[in-house]
Amino acid sequence: MRESVVAGRPVVEVVTQLGYPLYVLRILGILKLAGAVVLFVPRLPRLKEWAYAGVTFELTGAAASHVLRGNGARDHHVSDPGGVRARRAARSGLSR
């Protein structure tokens, strides 16, 4: 079950169905790891802003890719960037 969320055949199928080359997965993976490290390192507020912005850009781009390919909101792959922004705002409000 875990494989279907982060890697493996289901992810490859979605990426190829959207028309992206498979090397995009490696680039996104490296950037996600770098962003995760930045989020856990204290005293890097500017980099944390960029990490959160990267997540927002990725999820917005993923939703746009699905919509432009004709995948409707009924598909479970369409993300909710607005919900992510709301959770991010709530988290930043709690950390102050």
N, C-alpha and C positions, 0 to 999 in steps of 0.2 A: 504494500500500500504506500509506504513512504517513497518508493521509487517513482510512483506516478506523479508525485508533487514536485520533485526537484530535478529529476533526471530520468533517463531511460527512454524506451520506445514511445510512450505517450507524449513526452515533451518534444521529441524529434518529429513526430507526426504533426503536432500543432505548428511547429516552426516551419516545416516544409509546406504545410497547407496554406500558411500565410504568405509564402513566397520568399522567405528569408533563407540565406545560406546557413549551413550548420555551424560555421565558425563564429556566428553571432552568439551562440550559446557559450562558447569559451570566453569571449570578450565580456559578456554580461556577468558570467560567473566570477571572473577576476575583479570586475568593478564592484560587484555585490560583496565579495569578501573584504575588499579594501574599505568599503563603506561601513561594514559591520565592525571592523577594527576601529575605525574612527569614532563610531558611536560609543564604544566602550572605553576609549582613552579620555581621561579627564583633561580639562583646560584646552580644548580645541573647538571653541564655539563656531568659528568661521567654517572649518571643515565639516562640522556637524550639520551646519545649514546646507552645505553642498551635498552631503550624503542624503539628507531628507529630500532635497530638491531632485536628486538623481532618482530616488524611489518614485517620486511624483511623476517625473518625466517618463520613466519606464512604464509605469502603470497606465498613464494617459496614452502613451504610444501604443501599448498593447491593446487597450480598449479601442483606439482609433483603427488599428490594424484589423481587428475583428469586425468592426462595423463596416469598414471599407471593403472587406472581402465578402460581406453579406451574412456574416454570422450575427444572428439577432441577440437580443438581451436574454432570450430563453436559454442560450448556450451557457454552460457553466464556466467557460473560459473567459468570458467578458468580465473584466475587473471593474472595481468601483473606486476610481481615483478620488472622488469626493469623500467617500468614507475614510480613505486613508488620510486625507488632509484633516478631516475632523479628529481622527485618533491622534494624529501628530500634534494638533493644536491642544488637545486635552492633555497629552503627555507633557508638552512644554509648559503648560500652565501648572501642572502638578509638580514639576521639578524646580520651580522657583521658590 
